[in-house]
Amino acid sequence: MSRLLSVAAPGSAALILVALVSAGLVSTGLWSVAALNALPFSQWVLPLADPDGLVPEQIFFAFGLMPRAVLALLIGALLGLSGALMQVVLRNPLADPTTLGVASGAQLSLVFATLIWPEALALGRGPVALIGGALAVGLVMALAARRGFAPVTVTIAGMLVGMLASAISTALTLGQGHYLLSLVIWNGGALTQDSWHGVCRLIGVLILGGMGAALLVRPLVVLSLGGATAKALGARVGLIRLAALTLAVFLSGMVSAEVGLVGFVGLAAPALVRRLGARSVAQVLLASPLAGAVLLSVVDSGLIALVAFGGPALPTGALTGLIGGPLLIALLPKLRHIVPPETERNETLPPRAKHPWRRGGLLACATLILTVLSLFGGRGPDGWGMISGAIAATFRPLRATAILAAASAGALLALSGAVLQRLTANPMAAPEVLGVTGGGHWDMPQPCF
């Protein structure tokens, strides 16, 4: 590590080491406080101890607290390495499994398999999560390819794909009430453990990821010079990007399969090590897993200590999500200095559609037909068909109210989006993307159950 960090700016290697060690000591202290609160030091046992001869507190310590501490380190390292790979290959400081939609795609894939196609889980949660994450990042890359993978385009496309995947996951989860609690807990990124199985699996993933990253260091150094320069030097740019993104998706997908969503660690870890002085590709790829491990360990140890003294039991992933917003705001001004010049040139407005009124009329007719069908038809006691008789007197007013509310909400959102796009000159602007919807939801009073 010292060899790779020695070429950084003067004093930066020492600063990185001091910061990581200090944060590691804080994490160790918090975890020790929680462990001592649960069990006196004289009764601590090793994880190899026979559970049959242990009291419940010792079982909780050896197979709950200890594997959770190691798991937090492993997950942080995997997400830190995944985020570093994405940021290096895309030359985008905002890239990570959360902002590129990889985590949401893996979440959607696992939720779909759990609720709709349980047979797919026979392959294991890992392959299922990898399929979803790969499809999500493939869609993002396809959307961003026309703009030369410009950082802003990649980030916006990733966030939109992630929002879509999360919305579908939420709809599926809410539609299956008997699975709701377990899926909500898993989606929150809870690191609670009852064995060392997850630790063993992720150790293997980290070893494979480290080997793959080591093989990609030289190609990524060439790619960091720019796509045109790398091609001139004989590098296979497309293959390098594919390999790095595949490895990054593999790492983050396995994390999602194991514990659910743990957001923005992959964004924060590379940003922190760059802030501390890491400059070269090798330095960032080496230091980011260490920073991610320490960062997530501090957060999780703090939550464990909070619970030990009577605080709420929050999922770790839910708390790490609070890091993302402020960090994204802090990094946005830096995008202007890293956007490749060729990606922002020759920008033209999309061509106007031919016969817009004809298409609008067809859309209006289709909407009217669907409205009539939904108002007079539906699923009754005898199955699907036209609603008539006594049921219609109760059914139609309720359905008409719902249709009117949906139409009004859609019209208001469309008007809001049109105003925002006009004001910002951004065709991707929307109430959800700019935070208007989230801000309004934050202020709404929550119902009591």
N, C-alpha and C positions, 0 to 999 in steps of 0.2 A: 504493500500500500504506500509506504513512504517513497518508494522509487517512482511510482506513478504520479504522486502528488508533488514530487520535488521540483518539477518543471513549472509549477504554478507560480503566480506572483509571489514576491518575497513575503514570507510570513503567512501565506494563505494555507499551506499544508498544516502548520502548527495550529492555526486558527480553526481549521476544520476538525482536527483531532481533539482540540480542547473543547469545542462545542459539542461534539458527539459524546465524548467521555462525560462531560458535565450533565448532558441530558440523560445519558445512561445511568448516572448516579442518582439523578432525581427519580427516574423510573424505578430503579431498584429500591430506593427508599420508600416510595409509595407502596410498592408491592409488599415490602417487608412489613410495613405498618398494618396492611390489611391481613397478611398472613398471621402476624402475632396476635391480632385481634381475634382471629378465628381459632388459633391453636398456639399454646405456649411453645417456645423454641425447643424445650427439652423433649417435646413429643413429636417434633418434625420427623418425617420418615422419607425414605427414598422411594421413587416411583416403582422400583423393582420389588418392593415389599409385598408379601402375600395379603390380599385384601381380607381374607377370612380371619386374620388375627388382628385386624385394626378396628378401632372405634369409628363411628361415623365422621367425626371431625377429622381424623387422620385420612380417611378415604377421600373426603372432600379436598383435603390439602394435596394429597399425592396424585389424585386423578381428576381434580378440578382446577385448583389454583395453579399448580405447576405446569401442566400442559397448556393452560390458557396463556401463561406468561411466555412460554416458548412459541406458541402459535402466533401471538401478536408480533413477535420479532420476525417470524417467517413471512407472515402476510405483509408486513410493512416492507420487508426486503423485496418480495416478489412484485408488489405494486410499485415500489420505487424504481426497480429495474425496468419494469414494463413501461412506466411513464418516461423514463430516460430514453429508452429505445425509440418510442414514438416521437419524442421531441427532437431527437437527433436526426432521425431519418426524414422527418417532415420539416425540419428547421422551424419549428413552431413551439414557443414556450408555453402555449396553452393546451398542448396535446397531452392527454392522459386517458386511461380507460373510461373515465366518467364523461369527459367532454367529447370524446369520439363515439360515444354510444355503445362501446363494447360491453360495459357492465350491464347496461339496460337490455341489450340484446341477449346476453347470457341469462339474465333474470327472466325475460319473456320466454325463452326457450325452456327453462326449467319449470316455470309456472304452467306453461302449456302442456308439457309432458306430465306434470303431476296431476293436473285437473282433467285433461282431455285424452291423453295417450299415455297412460301409466306403463304400458308395455315397453316404451322407449327407454325407461329408466333401468331396464335390464342391462343395458350397455354401461350403466354407471352415470352418475351425475356429471362427471368430467367431460365425456364426449358430447353429452347433450348441451352443456353450457358452451363448449367450444364451437359447436355448430351455430348457436344463436349469436355469439360474439363475432364469429367470422362473417356471418351474413350482415350484421350491422355495420362492421367496419368496411366491408366490401361495398355496401350501399353508399357510405360516406365518401369513400375514395372515388366511386363513380361520379358522384355529384360534384366533387371538388376537382376532378381531372381537367375539366374544361377551363378552369381558371389557374391551371398550373400548380395546384395544391397550395394556393395562397393561404397563409395562416388564418386570416379572418374567415375566408370561405370554408376552410376545413372545420374551424371551430363552430361556426354557425350551423353547418350541415350536420356535424356530430351532435350538437345540442338538440336540433330538430328531430333527428332520428332517435336520439335517446328519449326525448319527450314522447314521441309516438309509441315507442316500445313500452315505456313506463305506463302510458295511458291504457294500452291494451292489457298489460299485466294487471293493472288495478281493476279494470273491468272484469277480467276473468276471475280474479280473486274475490271480488265482491259478489260475483254471480254464484260462487260456491261457498255458502256460509259454513258448511261443516269442515272446510279446510282453512277457514279464514285466519284463526289464531296462529296456527303453526306457520302459515305462509307469511303473515305480517311480521312475526318474530324473525323468520329467516331473512326476509327482505330488508330488515333493519340492520343486518350485519352484526348479529350477536356472536361473540366469541366464546360463549359458555361451552365448556367441554366436560365430558365424563369418562374420557379415556385418552390414550396416546395415539390412537389410530390416525387422526387427522394430522398430528405432528409428523408422523412417519411418512405419510403421503406427500406432504408439502416439502419435507426435506428432500425427497427424490426430485420433486419439481424444481426446487431451487438449484440443485446440483446440475440438472439438465439445462436450466436457464442460464446459469453461470457459464457452462461450457459453450453454449450457443452464442452468448454475448461475447465471450473471448474470441471466438472465431470471426465474429462480425466487426471487431474493432478496426482492423485495417481497412476493410471496404467502407465502413462508415466514415473514417477519416477522409478518404478520397471523396465520398459523397458530400461531406460537409463543405467542400470547396465550391459546390454548385453543380447542378445537373449538367450544364453544358461543358464545364471544365472536366467533370468526371468522365463524360463520354469521350472527350478529346484524349484523355489519358487511357482510354481503353476499358473503363469500368462498365459493367453491365448494370446500369442504373435501375432498370425495372426489376431485375432479379434481386438486387440488394434491398430495394424497398420491400419487395414481397417477403423476403426471408426475415427482415427485421420486424415487419408488422405481424407476420405469422408467429414469430417467437413472442412478441408482446401480447398478442391475443391469447396465445397458449397460457402464458403466466397469469394474466388477469382472469381468464376464463376458469382456470383451476381454483383461483381464490373465490370466485363467485360460486362455484360448485360446492366449495367446502363450507363457507360461512355466509354467503349472500353478498349484499352490496356494502362495500367499504369505500366511501367516496373521497376523491381528491387527494389521497396520499401520494398517488403517482404524479400529481401536479405539483404538490408542495415540496416533495423531496428533491427533485432536480433544481427547483427554484432556490431552495435553501443552500444547496451546495454551490451553486453558481454565485449566490450572494456572498458566500464565505470564501470564494476565490478560485473554485474549480473552473478550468478553462478548456482543456482539451477533451476530446471524446472519451479517451480512456479514463481520465479523472472523473468525468461525470458518470460514466457507466459503473465505475467502482464505488464512488462515494454515495451515489443515489440510493442503492439498496441499504447501505449502512444508515443513512439519514432516515429513510423510510421506516426501517426497523425501530430505530430509536424514537421517532415521532409517534408511531402507532403504539409503541410500548408505553410511552409517557401518558398518552390519552387513555389507554385501557387500564393502566395501573391506577391512574387518578379515579376512574370510574369504580374500580374495585375498592379502593380506599373509601370512596364516597358511600358505597353500599354498606361497607363494614361499619360505618358510623351512622347508619339509619337513613341514608339518602336514597333516592329513587334508583331502581335498576334500569338504566338506559342502555340500549344497544350501542356498541362502540361505533358502528357505521353511521348511526344517526348523528353522533357528535362530530365525527370527522367531516361530515357534510357541511358543518358550519365553517370549516376552514376555506371551502371553495369560493364562496362569494367574495369575501374581502381580498383573497389572493388573485382572483380573476380581475377585479377592479384595479389592483396594484400593477398587474402585468400588462393590461391593455395598452397603456401609453408606450410601451416598448415595442409594440408590433410595427410601428412605422419605421423603426430602424432595422428590421430584419426581413421585411417583405421583399422578395426578389423583384427588381424593377420590371422584368419582363412580364410578370404576372398581372400587373395593373395597367398594361398598355392595351391600346386598341379595344377599349371597352365600348360596346355598342348596346343600344337598347334592343330588347327582343322584338322580332317583327310582329306587327299587329295582325291579329287573327283575321282571316277572310270571313266575311259575312257574320260579324259578331251578333247582330240582331237575330239572325236565323238560329244561331246556337243558343242564344238566350231564350228564344221562344220555345225551342225543343226542351230546354231545361225546365222552363216554367210549366210546360204541358206534363212532363214526367213528374214534376213535384205535385201538380194538381191531382194526377191519377193516383199516385201513392197516398196522398192525403185522403182521398175518397175511400180507397181500399182500407186504409187503417181506421177510418171513422166508422165504416159499416161492416168491417170484417175483423176477425181475430180468432183467438183460441178460446173456445167455450168448453162446457162440460163434455160435449161430444166430439171435441177436436177442433181443427181449423175449419172455418166456414163463415158464412154471413151471420151476424148477430141480429137476432130478432126476438120478439116477445117481451116478456117482463125484464129480461136481462138488459135489453137495449135501452130501456128508460134510465137505468143506472149507469150503463157502460158509456153511452155516447157523450153525455155531458163531461164526464171525467176525461175521456179521450180527446174531446174537442178542446178542453182547457189545456191539456198537455201539448197538443199540436200548436195551439196559439202561443203558448209559452216558448216552445222550441223555435217557432218562426220568429218571434220577437227577439229572443236571445241571439239567434243567428244574424238577424238584421243589425242589431246593435254592435255585435262583435265585428261584422263586416265593415260597418261605418267607422268604428274605432280603428280597425286596421288600415282602412283607406286614408284616414286623417294622419295616422302615424307614418305611413309610407310616404305621404306627400310632404310632411314636415321634415322627415329625415332623409328623403331622397334615397331610401333603402327599400328595395322590393321584398326583403326578408323581414321587415319590421312587422310586429304583431303585438297585441297586448300580452301574450304569454312570453314572447321572447324578450320584451323590454321590461318585464317584471310588473306590469300594471295589474295583471290578474293575481299574481302572488302577493303583492302589497295589499290589495283589497281583501284577499282571504285572510291575511295576517290580522287585520283589524276586526274581522267578523267575530261576534261572540260564539263560543263553542257550545253545542247543546249538552245538556246534562243527562246522563243515563242512570 
